Amino acid sequence: MEGLASSSVLDLARKLNQDKRFSPSTLLERLSTEEARLVTGVASETEAHALDASECARIVRRLRLERERGAVQRELDRLQQRPDTGGELESLLMRKMGLIREIEALR
């Protein structure tokens, strides 16, 4: 759960559950204003963002590929400032196109 915006909320919910004191109101009482806003925002959504675990995995994979595509683009931008890029530029362009295809397949 490290790195998740909701990790502190999930940790508290797990601790309350282990102590047999979990309830939605107890959880909200112990959260910071920011955390409570996050929880109530998610709770008020009328439709789930993902329907099952495979849908979640597909979304996580797509997001990872989009971050990688951004890193490749930054490297392309950096290389275009240099006069001699050798085969690096072509290799990165091919990688970027491959990432774009993979991302589109996951949409």
Biopython code that builds the backbone (N, CA, C, O; Angstrom):
import numpy as np
from Bio.PDB.StructureBuilder import StructureBuilder

atoms = [
    (1, "MET", "N", (0.815, -1.203, 0.000)),
    (1, "MET", "CA", (0.000, 0.000, 0.000)),
    (1, "MET", "C", (0.855, 1.263, 0.000)),
    (1, "MET", "O", (0.341, 2.376, -0.105)),
    (2, "GLU", "N", (2.176, 1.071, 0.120)),
    (2, "GLU", "CA", (3.059, 2.231, 0.127)),
    (2, "GLU", "C", (2.902, 3.014, -1.161)),
    (2, "GLU", "O", (2.802, 2.441, -2.246)),
    (3, "GLY", "N", (2.882, 4.325, -1.028)),
    (3, "GLY", "CA", (2.783, 5.185, -2.197)),
    (3, "GLY", "C", (1.362, 5.547, -2.584)),
    (3, "GLY", "O", (1.158, 6.459, -3.385)),
    (4, "LEU", "N", (0.383, 4.861, -2.039)),
    (4, "LEU", "CA", (-1.011, 5.186, -2.340)),
    (4, "LEU", "C", (-1.439, 6.412, -1.553)),
    (4, "LEU", "O", (-1.045, 6.589, -0.400)),
    (5, "ALA", "N", (-2.244, 7.253, -2.178)),
    (5, "ALA", "CA", (-2.764, 8.431, -1.493)),
    (5, "ALA", "C", (-3.626, 8.021, -0.299)),
    (5, "ALA", "O", (-3.769, 8.772, 0.666)),
    (6, "SER", "N", (-4.188, 6.840, -0.380)),
    (6, "SER", "CA", (-5.095, 6.373, 0.668)),
    (6, "SER", "C", (-4.425, 5.457, 1.688)),
    (6, "SER", "O", (-5.118, 4.867, 2.518)),
    (7, "SER", "N", (-3.104, 5.320, 1.653)),
    (7, "SER", "CA", (-2.443, 4.342, 2.521)),
    (7, "SER", "C", (-2.689, 4.609, 4.008)),
    (7, "SER", "O", (-2.886, 3.665, 4.772)),
    (8, "SER", "N", (-2.683, 5.869, 4.430)),
    (8, "SER", "CA", (-2.911, 6.157, 5.850)),
    (8, "SER", "C", (-4.349, 5.808, 6.253)),
    (8, "SER", "O", (-4.593, 5.354, 7.371)),
    (9, "VAL", "N", (-5.286, 6.021, 5.345)),
    (9, "VAL", "CA", (-6.684, 5.673, 5.613)),
    (9, "VAL", "C", (-6.830, 4.163, 5.744)),
    (9, "VAL", "O", (-7.484, 3.671, 6.663)),
    (10, "LEU", "N", (-6.217, 3.435, 4.817)),
    (10, "LEU", "CA", (-6.302, 1.977, 4.843)),
    (10, "LEU", "C", (-5.613, 1.399, 6.078)),
    (10, "LEU", "O", (-6.100, 0.435, 6.669)),
    (11, "ASP", "N", (-4.485, 1.984, 6.468)),
    (11, "ASP", "CA", (-3.796, 1.533, 7.690)),
    (11, "ASP", "C", (-4.684, 1.724, 8.918)),
    (11, "ASP", "O", (-4.793, 0.829, 9.756)),
    (12, "LEU", "N", (-5.312, 2.883, 9.019)),
    (12, "LEU", "CA", (-6.190, 3.147, 10.163)),
    (12, "LEU", "C", (-7.384, 2.203, 10.157)),
    (12, "LEU", "O", (-7.753, 1.672, 11.204)),
    (13, "ALA", "N", (-7.988, 1.985, 9.005)),
    (13, "ALA", "CA", (-9.132, 1.072, 8.912)),
    (13, "ALA", "C", (-8.732, -0.338, 9.331)),
    (13, "ALA", "O", (-9.483, -1.014, 10.034)),
    (14, "ARG", "N", (-7.561, -0.780, 8.903)),
    (14, "ARG", "CA", (-7.077, -2.111, 9.286)),
    (14, "ARG", "C", (-6.849, -2.194, 10.796)),
    (14, "ARG", "O", (-7.210, -3.188, 11.427)),
    (15, "LYS", "N", (-6.251, -1.151, 11.374)),
    (15, "LYS", "CA", (-5.995, -1.140, 12.815)),
    (15, "LYS", "C", (-7.308, -1.159, 13.606)),
    (15, "LYS", "O", (-7.441, -1.898, 14.581)),
    (16, "LEU", "N", (-8.265, -0.348, 13.181)),
    (16, "LEU", "CA", (-9.567, -0.340, 13.862)),
    (16, "LEU", "C", (-10.250, -1.705, 13.752)),
    (16, "LEU", "O", (-10.877, -2.169, 14.704)),
    (17, "ASN", "N", (-10.126, -2.334, 12.609)),
    (17, "ASN", "CA", (-10.735, -3.646, 12.414)),
    (17, "ASN", "C", (-10.075, -4.685, 13.313)),
    (17, "ASN", "O", (-10.759, -5.527, 13.895)),
    (18, "GLN", "N", (-8.748, -4.632, 13.429)),
    (18, "GLN", "CA", (-8.034, -5.568, 14.298)),
    (18, "GLN", "C", (-8.423, -5.378, 15.759)),
    (18, "GLN", "O", (-8.496, -6.343, 16.520)),
    (19, "ASP", "N", (-8.673, -4.122, 16.146)),
    (19, "ASP", "CA", (-9.064, -3.806, 17.528)),
    (19, "ASP", "C", (-10.567, -3.997, 17.768)),
    (19, "ASP", "O", (-11.070, -3.710, 18.854)),
    (20, "LYS", "N", (-11.273, -4.481, 16.750)),
    (20, "LYS", "CA", (-12.732, -4.716, 16.811)),
    (20, "LYS", "C", (-13.514, -3.422, 17.097)),
    (20, "LYS", "O", (-14.590, -3.458, 17.693)),
    (21, "ARG", "N", (-12.960, -2.285, 16.666)),
    (21, "ARG", "CA", (-13.639, -1.012, 16.886)),
    (21, "ARG", "C", (-13.986, -0.312, 15.580)),
    (21, "ARG", "O", (-14.266, 0.887, 15.573)),
    (22, "PHE", "N", (-13.969, -1.050, 14.481)),
    (22, "PHE", "CA", (-14.219, -0.393, 13.196)),
    (22, "PHE", "C", (-15.692, -0.062, 13.017)),
    (22, "PHE", "O", (-16.572, -0.887, 13.263)),
    (23, "SER", "N", (-15.929, 1.148, 12.588)),
    (23, "SER", "CA", (-17.227, 1.584, 12.069)),
    (23, "SER", "C", (-16.916, 2.781, 11.182)),
    (23, "SER", "O", (-15.916, 3.465, 11.398)),
    (24, "PRO", "N", (-17.751, 3.042, 10.196)),
    (24, "PRO", "CA", (-17.490, 4.191, 9.323)),
    (24, "PRO", "C", (-17.368, 5.509, 10.100)),
    (24, "PRO", "O", (-16.510, 6.336, 9.791)),
    (25, "SER", "N", (-18.219, 5.698, 11.097)),
    (25, "SER", "CA", (-18.155, 6.957, 11.851)),
    (25, "SER", "C", (-16.861, 7.063, 12.666)),
    (25, "SER", "O", (-16.267, 8.138, 12.744)),
    (26, "THR", "N", (-16.421, 5.955, 13.273)),
    (26, "THR", "CA", (-15.161, 5.966, 14.026)),
    (26, "THR", "C", (-13.992, 6.270, 13.096)),
    (26, "THR", "O", (-13.098, 7.043, 13.440)),
    (27, "LEU", "N", (-14.008, 5.659, 11.923)),
    (27, "LEU", "CA", (-12.952, 5.910, 10.947)),
    (27, "LEU", "C", (-12.909, 7.396, 10.586)),
    (27, "LEU", "O", (-11.847, 8.016, 10.629)),
    (28, "LEU", "N", (-14.054, 7.963, 10.232)),
    (28, "LEU", "CA", (-14.097, 9.377, 9.837)),
    (28, "LEU", "C", (-13.656, 10.313, 10.958)),
    (28, "LEU", "O", (-13.010, 11.330, 10.703)),
    (29, "GLU", "N", (-14.003, 9.974, 12.190)),
    (29, "GLU", "CA", (-13.612, 10.807, 13.334)),
    (29, "GLU", "C", (-12.102, 10.890, 13.496)),
    (29, "GLU", "O", (-11.571, 11.914, 13.927)),
    (30, "ARG", "N", (-11.420, 9.815, 13.153)),
    (30, "ARG", "CA", (-9.969, 9.741, 13.383)),
    (30, "ARG", "C", (-9.141, 10.217, 12.190)),
    (30, "ARG", "O", (-7.915, 10.288, 12.282)),
    (31, "LEU", "N", (-9.783, 10.538, 11.091)),
    (31, "LEU", "CA", (-9.066, 10.977, 9.900)),
    (31, "LEU", "C", (-8.818, 12.478, 9.925)),
    (31, "LEU", "O", (-9.558, 13.234, 10.555)),
    (32, "SER", "N", (-7.766, 12.894, 9.231)),
    (32, "SER", "CA", (-7.531, 14.333, 9.046)),
    (32, "SER", "C", (-8.613, 14.862, 8.098)),
    (32, "SER", "O", (-9.335, 14.088, 7.470)),
    (33, "THR", "N", (-8.708, 16.151, 8.008)),
    (33, "THR", "CA", (-9.705, 16.765, 7.114)),
    (33, "THR", "C", (-9.484, 16.306, 5.680)),
    (33, "THR", "O", (-10.437, 15.971, 4.977)),
    (34, "GLU", "N", (-8.232, 16.290, 5.248)),
    (34, "GLU", "CA", (-7.891, 15.868, 3.884)),
    (34, "GLU", "C", (-8.272, 14.407, 3.651)),
    (34, "GLU", "O", (-8.855, 14.071, 2.621)),
    (35, "GLU", "N", (-7.944, 13.549, 4.602)),
    (35, "GLU", "CA", (-8.273, 12.128, 4.477)),
    (35, "GLU", "C", (-9.781, 11.910, 4.476)),
    (35, "GLU", "O", (-10.290, 11.106, 3.696)),
    (36, "ALA", "N", (-10.493, 12.615, 5.338)),
    (36, "ALA", "CA", (-11.955, 12.490, 5.391)),
    (36, "ALA", "C", (-12.574, 12.943, 4.070)),
    (36, "ALA", "O", (-13.541, 12.349, 3.594)),
    (37, "ARG", "N", (-12.016, 13.987, 3.489)),
    (37, "ARG", "CA", (-12.512, 14.472, 2.191)),
    (37, "ARG", "C", (-12.308, 13.403, 1.118)),
    (37, "ARG", "O", (-13.182, 13.187, 0.278)),
    (38, "LEU", "N", (-11.164, 12.744, 1.148)),
    (38, "LEU", "CA", (-10.887, 11.668, 0.197)),
    (38, "LEU", "C", (-11.895, 10.526, 0.355)),
    (38, "LEU", "O", (-12.464, 10.050, -0.628)),
    (39, "VAL", "N", (-12.106, 10.095, 1.593)),
    (39, "VAL", "CA", (-13.010, 8.977, 1.860)),
    (39, "VAL", "C", (-14.450, 9.327, 1.479)),
    (39, "VAL", "O", (-15.118, 8.530, 0.821)),
    (40, "THR", "N", (-14.934, 10.490, 1.875)),
    (40, "THR", "CA", (-16.314, 10.852, 1.556)),
    (40, "THR", "C", (-16.497, 11.072, 0.057)),
    (40, "THR", "O", (-17.571, 10.810, -0.484)),
    (41, "GLY", "N", (-15.454, 11.551, -0.612)),
    (41, "GLY", "CA", (-15.534, 11.707, -2.064)),
    (41, "GLY", "C", (-15.680, 10.379, -2.766)),
    (41, "GLY", "O", (-16.500, 10.233, -3.672)),
    (42, "VAL", "N", (-14.888, 9.411, -2.352)),
    (42, "VAL", "CA", (-14.971, 8.071, -2.944)),
    (42, "VAL", "C", (-16.309, 7.425, -2.608)),
    (42, "VAL", "O", (-16.931, 6.795, -3.464)),
    (43, "ALA", "N", (-16.749, 7.581, -1.372)),
    (43, "ALA", "CA", (-18.011, 6.966, -0.939)),
    (43, "ALA", "C", (-19.215, 7.546, -1.662)),
    (43, "ALA", "O", (-20.226, 6.864, -1.827)),
    (44, "SER", "N", (-19.117, 8.799, -2.095)),
    (44, "SER", "CA", (-20.268, 9.438, -2.743)),
    (44, "SER", "C", (-20.357, 9.148, -4.233)),
    (44, "SER", "O", (-21.347, 9.512, -4.869)),
    (45, "GLU", "N", (-19.347, 8.503, -4.803)),
    (45, "GLU", "CA", (-19.392, 8.180, -6.226)),
    (45, "GLU", "C", (-20.488, 7.157, -6.483)),
    (45, "GLU", "O", (-20.664, 6.203, -5.725)),
    (46, "THR", "N", (-21.211, 7.375, -7.555)),
    (46, "THR", "CA", (-22.350, 6.504, -7.859)),
    (46, "THR", "C", (-21.967, 5.263, -8.647)),
    (46, "THR", "O", (-22.735, 4.303, -8.713)),
    (47, "GLU", "N", (-20.783, 5.280, -9.245)),
    (47, "GLU", "CA", (-20.365, 4.155, -10.068)),
    (47, "GLU", "C", (-18.936, 3.767, -9.731)),
    (47, "GLU", "O", (-18.080, 4.631, -9.546)),
    (48, "ALA", "N", (-18.683, 2.493, -9.652)),
    (48, "ALA", "CA", (-17.323, 2.013, -9.356)),
    (48, "ALA", "C", (-16.402, 2.300, -10.535)),
    (48, "ALA", "O", (-16.827, 2.242, -11.688)),
    (49, "HIS", "N", (-15.140, 2.609, -10.245)),
    (49, "HIS", "CA", (-14.180, 2.858, -11.316)),
    (49, "HIS", "C", (-13.754, 1.567, -11.987)),
    (49, "HIS", "O", (-13.404, 1.566, -13.167)),
    (50, "ALA", "N", (-13.781, 0.496, -11.265)),
    (50, "ALA", "CA", (-13.408, -0.806, -11.814)),
    (50, "ALA", "C", (-14.387, -1.844, -11.294)),
    (50, "ALA", "O", (-14.849, -1.771, -10.156)),
    (51, "LEU", "N", (-14.690, -2.799, -12.136)),
    (51, "LEU", "CA", (-15.686, -3.795, -11.767)),
    (51, "LEU", "C", (-15.088, -5.038, -11.118)),
    (51, "LEU", "O", (-15.766, -5.719, -10.349)),
    (52, "ASP", "N", (-13.832, -5.340, -11.419)),
    (52, "ASP", "CA", (-13.223, -6.535, -10.839)),
    (52, "ASP", "C", (-11.705, -6.385, -10.799)),
    (52, "ASP", "O", (-11.156, -5.375, -11.239)),
    (53, "ALA", "N", (-11.047, -7.394, -10.272)),
    (53, "ALA", "CA", (-9.591, -7.336, -10.114)),
    (53, "ALA", "C", (-8.875, -7.238, -11.458)),
    (53, "ALA", "O", (-7.881, -6.522, -11.572)),
    (54, "SER", "N", (-9.362, -7.941, -12.474)),
    (54, "SER", "CA", (-8.688, -7.886, -13.778)),
    (54, "SER", "C", (-8.814, -6.495, -14.385)),
    (54, "SER", "O", (-7.895, -6.028, -15.057)),
    (55, "GLU", "N", (-9.928, -5.838, -14.158)),
    (55, "GLU", "CA", (-10.110, -4.449, -14.613)),
    (55, "GLU", "C", (-9.119, -3.534, -13.895)),
    (55, "GLU", "O", (-8.515, -2.667, -14.527)),
    (56, "CYS", "N", (-8.948, -3.714, -12.599)),
    (56, "CYS", "CA", (-7.981, -2.923, -11.830)),
    (56, "CYS", "C", (-6.565, -3.151, -12.352)),
    (56, "CYS", "O", (-5.802, -2.199, -12.518)),
    (57, "ALA", "N", (-6.216, -4.399, -12.610)),
    (57, "ALA", "CA", (-4.872, -4.715, -13.112)),
    (57, "ALA", "C", (-4.643, -4.072, -14.474)),
    (57, "ALA", "O", (-3.551, -3.574, -14.747)),
    (58, "ARG", "N", (-5.655, -4.077, -15.324)),
    (58, "ARG", "CA", (-5.551, -3.450, -16.647)),
    (58, "ARG", "C", (-5.315, -1.951, -16.512)),
    (58, "ARG", "O", (-4.495, -1.383, -17.234)),
    (59, "ILE", "N", (-6.023, -1.314, -15.598)),
    (59, "ILE", "CA", (-5.878, 0.125, -15.382)),
    (59, "ILE", "C", (-4.486, 0.452, -14.835)),
    (59, "ILE", "O", (-3.842, 1.398, -15.289)),
    (60, "VAL", "N", (-4.030, -0.329, -13.865)),
    (60, "VAL", "CA", (-2.692, -0.106, -13.292)),
    (60, "VAL", "C", (-1.623, -0.272, -14.364)),
    (60, "VAL", "O", (-0.690, 0.528, -14.438)),
    (61, "ARG", "N", (-1.749, -1.293, -15.188)),
    (61, "ARG", "CA", (-0.782, -1.508, -16.277)),
    (61, "ARG", "C", (-0.794, -0.339, -17.259)),
    (61, "ARG", "O", (0.264, 0.133, -17.675)),
    (62, "ARG", "N", (-1.986, 0.128, -17.630)),
    (62, "ARG", "CA", (-2.087, 1.252, -18.564)),
    (62, "ARG", "C", (-1.430, 2.505, -17.984)),
    (62, "ARG", "O", (-0.713, 3.215, -18.690)),
    (63, "LEU", "N", (-1.670, 2.772, -16.717)),
    (63, "LEU", "CA", (-1.064, 3.945, -16.078)),
    (63, "LEU", "C", (0.455, 3.843, -16.036)),
    (63, "LEU", "O", (1.151, 4.837, -16.248)),
    (64, "ARG", "N", (0.976, 2.641, -15.762)),
    (64, "ARG", "CA", (2.420, 2.439, -15.762)),
    (64, "ARG", "C", (3.002, 2.692, -17.150)),
    (64, "ARG", "O", (4.044, 3.332, -17.289)),
    (65, "LEU", "N", (2.317, 2.184, -18.175)),
    (65, "LEU", "CA", (2.784, 2.389, -19.543)),
    (65, "LEU", "C", (2.735, 3.868, -19.926)),
    (65, "LEU", "O", (3.613, 4.357, -20.638)),
    (66, "GLU", "N", (1.706, 4.580, -19.453)),
    (66, "GLU", "CA", (1.619, 6.013, -19.746)),
    (66, "GLU", "C", (2.763, 6.780, -19.082)),
    (66, "GLU", "O", (3.303, 7.715, -19.674)),
    (67, "ARG", "N", (3.138, 6.393, -17.857)),
    (67, "ARG", "CA", (4.286, 7.028, -17.206)),
    (67, "ARG", "C", (5.569, 6.731, -17.977)),
    (67, "ARG", "O", (6.412, 7.608, -18.161)),
    (68, "GLU", "N", (5.703, 5.492, -18.421)),
    (68, "GLU", "CA", (6.888, 5.126, -19.193)),
    (68, "GLU", "C", (6.943, 5.893, -20.506)),
    (68, "GLU", "O", (8.012, 6.337, -20.925)),
    (69, "ARG", "N", (5.804, 6.048, -21.149)),
    (69, "ARG", "CA", (5.749, 6.831, -22.396)),
    (69, "ARG", "C", (6.197, 8.268, -22.137)),
    (69, "ARG", "O", (6.913, 8.849, -22.953)),
    (70, "GLY", "N", (5.780, 8.845, -21.008)),
    (70, "GLY", "CA", (6.208, 10.192, -20.647)),
    (70, "GLY", "C", (7.713, 10.277, -20.454)),
    (70, "GLY", "O", (8.340, 11.251, -20.869)),
    (71, "ALA", "N", (8.295, 9.260, -19.824)),
    (71, "ALA", "CA", (9.744, 9.234, -19.618)),
    (71, "ALA", "C", (10.471, 9.123, -20.954)),
    (71, "ALA", "O", (11.493, 9.775, -21.165)),
    (72, "VAL", "N", (9.947, 8.304, -21.849)),
    (72, "VAL", "CA", (10.549, 8.166, -23.175)),
    (72, "VAL", "C", (10.465, 9.494, -23.918)),
    (72, "VAL", "O", (11.423, 9.899, -24.576)),
    (73, "GLN", "N", (9.331, 10.169, -23.817)),
    (73, "GLN", "CA", (9.178, 11.460, -24.496)),
    (73, "GLN", "C", (10.161, 12.494, -23.949)),
    (73, "GLN", "O", (10.732, 13.271, -24.714)),
    (74, "ARG", "N", (10.359, 12.507, -22.647)),
    (74, "ARG", "CA", (11.330, 13.442, -22.059)),
    (74, "ARG", "C", (12.737, 13.143, -22.569)),
    (74, "ARG", "O", (13.513, 14.057, -22.846)),
    (75, "GLU", "N", (13.056, 11.864, -22.690)),
    (75, "GLU", "CA", (14.370, 11.484, -23.207)),
    (75, "GLU", "C", (14.496, 11.878, -24.682)),
    (75, "GLU", "O", (15.557, 12.330, -25.113)),
    (76, "LEU", "N", (13.420, 11.710, -25.456)),
    (76, "LEU", "CA", (13.427, 12.144, -26.860)),
    (76, "LEU", "C", (13.676, 13.647, -26.953)),
    (76, "LEU", "O", (14.478, 14.107, -27.765)),
    (77, "ASP", "N", (12.981, 14.395, -26.117)),
    (77, "ASP", "CA", (13.160, 15.852, -26.110)),
    (77, "ASP", "C", (14.605, 16.218, -25.794)),
    (77, "ASP", "O", (15.175, 17.118, -26.410)),
    (78, "ARG", "N", (15.188, 15.519, -24.836)),
    (78, "ARG", "CA", (16.576, 15.788, -24.447)),
    (78, "ARG", "C", (17.531, 15.460, -25.594)),
    (78, "ARG", "O", (18.443, 16.233, -25.887)),
    (79, "LEU", "N", (17.320, 14.311, -26.242)),
    (79, "LEU", "CA", (18.199, 13.894, -27.332)),
    (79, "LEU", "C", (18.118, 14.831, -28.531)),
    (79, "LEU", "O", (19.111, 15.037, -29.228)),
    (80, "GLN", "N", (16.946, 15.393, -28.772)),
    (80, "GLN", "CA", (16.783, 16.277, -29.930)),
    (80, "GLN", "C", (17.593, 17.565, -29.779)),
    (80, "GLN", "O", (17.794, 18.282, -30.759)),
    (81, "GLN", "N", (18.053, 17.865, -28.583)),
    (81, "GLN", "CA", (18.884, 19.045, -28.351)),
    (81, "GLN", "C", (20.349, 18.778, -28.699)),
    (81, "GLN", "O", (21.142, 19.712, -28.816)),
    (82, "ARG", "N", (20.704, 17.499, -28.865)),
    (82, "ARG", "CA", (22.093, 17.127, -29.153)),
    (82, "ARG", "C", (22.280, 16.939, -30.657)),
    (82, "ARG", "O", (21.372, 16.467, -31.341)),
    (83, "PRO", "N", (23.453, 17.305, -31.174)),
    (83, "PRO", "CA", (23.685, 17.157, -32.613)),
    (83, "PRO", "C", (23.880, 15.703, -33.055)),
    (83, "PRO", "O", (23.440, 15.334, -34.144)),
    (84, "ASP", "N", (24.524, 14.876, -32.239)),
    (84, "ASP", "CA", (24.817, 13.496, -32.624)),
    (84, "ASP", "C", (24.112, 12.547, -31.655)),
    (84, "ASP", "O", (24.546, 12.371, -30.517)),
    (85, "THR", "N", (23.022, 11.940, -32.118)),
    (85, "THR", "CA", (22.269, 11.049, -31.237)),
    (85, "THR", "C", (22.460, 9.578, -31.598)),
    (85, "THR", "O", (21.978, 8.695, -30.889)),
    (86, "GLY", "N", (23.157, 9.317, -32.692)),
    (86, "GLY", "CA", (23.369, 7.931, -33.104)),
    (86, "GLY", "C", (22.032, 7.244, -33.345)),
    (86, "GLY", "O", (21.109, 7.840, -33.898)),
    (87, "GLY", "N", (21.938, 6.007, -32.933)),
    (87, "GLY", "CA", (20.696, 5.259, -33.117)),
    (87, "GLY", "C", (19.743, 5.396, -31.947)),
    (87, "GLY", "O", (18.668, 4.796, -31.943)),
    (88, "GLU", "N", (20.130, 6.182, -30.957)),
    (88, "GLU", "CA", (19.291, 6.329, -29.758)),
    (88, "GLU", "C", (17.919, 6.900, -30.088)),
    (88, "GLU", "O", (16.898, 6.434, -29.583)),
    (89, "LEU", "N", (17.914, 7.918, -30.947)),
    (89, "LEU", "CA", (16.662, 8.589, -31.279)),
    (89, "LEU", "C", (15.688, 7.627, -31.951)),
    (89, "LEU", "O", (14.514, 7.563, -31.586)),
    (90, "GLU", "N", (16.184, 6.881, -32.933)),
    (90, "GLU", "CA", (15.323, 5.924, -33.634)),
    (90, "GLU", "C", (14.816, 4.838, -32.688)),
    (90, "GLU", "O", (13.650, 4.449, -32.749)),
    (91, "SER", "N", (15.687, 4.356, -31.825)),
    (91, "SER", "CA", (15.303, 3.326, -30.868)),
    (91, "SER", "C", (14.210, 3.827, -29.924)),
    (91, "SER", "O", (13.247, 3.115, -29.636)),
    (92, "LEU", "N", (14.372, 5.053, -29.450)),
    (92, "LEU", "CA", (13.363, 5.627, -28.544)),
    (92, "LEU", "C", (12.039, 5.869, -29.260)),
    (92, "LEU", "O", (10.972, 5.664, -28.683)),
    (93, "LEU", "N", (12.107, 6.306, -30.519)),
    (93, "LEU", "CA", (10.866, 6.513, -31.285)),
    (93, "LEU", "C", (10.115, 5.193, -31.468)),
    (93, "LEU", "O", (8.887, 5.156, -31.392)),
    (94, "MET", "N", (10.853, 4.119, -31.707)),
    (94, "MET", "CA", (10.226, 2.803, -31.847)),
    (94, "MET", "C", (9.608, 2.374, -30.515)),
    (94, "MET", "O", (8.506, 1.826, -30.484)),
    (95, "ARG", "N", (10.318, 2.625, -29.424)),
    (95, "ARG", "CA", (9.789, 2.267, -28.095)),
    (95, "ARG", "C", (8.520, 3.053, -27.810)),
    (95, "ARG", "O", (7.547, 2.507, -27.291)),
    (96, "LYS", "N", (8.532, 4.341, -28.153)),
    (96, "LYS", "CA", (7.350, 5.181, -27.921)),
    (96, "LYS", "C", (6.150, 4.655, -28.718)),
    (96, "LYS", "O", (5.041, 4.584, -28.189)),
    (97, "MET", "N", (6.363, 4.290, -29.969)),
    (97, "MET", "CA", (5.261, 3.760, -30.787)),
    (97, "MET", "C", (4.728, 2.449, -30.199)),
    (97, "MET", "O", (3.519, 2.216, -30.181)),
    (98, "GLY", "N", (5.639, 1.596, -29.720)),
    (98, "GLY", "CA", (5.213, 0.346, -29.086)),
    (98, "GLY", "C", (4.379, 0.603, -27.844)),
    (98, "GLY", "O", (3.369, -0.063, -27.617)),
    (99, "LEU", "N", (4.804, 1.574, -27.038)),
    (99, "LEU", "CA", (4.047, 1.935, -25.822)),
    (99, "LEU", "C", (2.678, 2.469, -26.183)),
    (99, "LEU", "O", (1.688, 2.124, -25.538)),
    (100, "ILE", "N", (2.607, 3.307, -27.205)),
    (100, "ILE", "CA", (1.315, 3.860, -27.635)),
    (100, "ILE", "C", (0.367, 2.736, -28.044)),
    (100, "ILE", "O", (-0.810, 2.754, -27.684)),
    (101, "ARG", "N", (0.874, 1.763, -28.793)),
    (101, "ARG", "CA", (0.024, 0.618, -29.196)),
    (101, "ARG", "C", (-0.451, -0.172, -27.979)),
    (101, "ARG", "O", (-1.620, -0.551, -27.898)),
    (102, "GLU", "N", (0.459, -0.421, -27.031)),
    (102, "GLU", "CA", (0.083, -1.171, -25.822)),
    (102, "GLU", "C", (-0.977, -0.419, -25.008)),
    (102, "GLU", "O", (-1.929, -1.016, -24.505)),
    (103, "ILE", "N", (-0.795, 0.892, -24.888)),
    (103, "ILE", "CA", (-1.753, 1.720, -24.134)),
    (103, "ILE", "C", (-3.124, 1.673, -24.785)),
    (103, "ILE", "O", (-4.137, 1.489, -24.109)),
    (104, "GLU", "N", (-3.150, 1.842, -26.110)),
    (104, "GLU", "CA", (-4.430, 1.824, -26.824)),
    (104, "GLU", "C", (-5.130, 0.473, -26.700)),
    (104, "GLU", "O", (-6.357, 0.415, -26.620)),
    (105, "ALA", "N", (-4.360, -0.610, -26.684)),
    (105, "ALA", "CA", (-4.952, -1.940, -26.527)),
    (105, "ALA", "C", (-5.590, -2.122, -25.157)),
    (105, "ALA", "O", (-6.488, -2.948, -24.999)),
    (106, "LEU", "N", (-5.135, -1.357, -24.160)),
    (106, "LEU", "CA", (-5.669, -1.485, -22.802)),
    (106, "LEU", "C", (-6.834, -0.538, -22.539)),
    (106, "LEU", "O", (-7.418, -0.577, -21.456)),
    (107, "ARG", "N", (-7.179, 0.293, -23.479)),
    (107, "ARG", "CA", (-8.310, 1.234, -23.284)),
    (107, "ARG", "C", (-9.627, 0.548, -23.508)),
    (107, "ARG", "O", (-10.679, 1.177, -23.389)),
]
sb = StructureBuilder()
sb.init_structure("model")
sb.init_model(0)
sb.init_chain("A")
sb.init_seg("    ")
for serial, (resi, resn, name, xyz) in enumerate(atoms, 1):
    if name == "N":
        sb.init_residue(resn, " ", resi, " ")
    sb.init_atom(name, np.array(xyz, "f"), 0.0, 1.0, " ", f" {name:<3s}", serial, name[0])
structure = sb.get_structure()
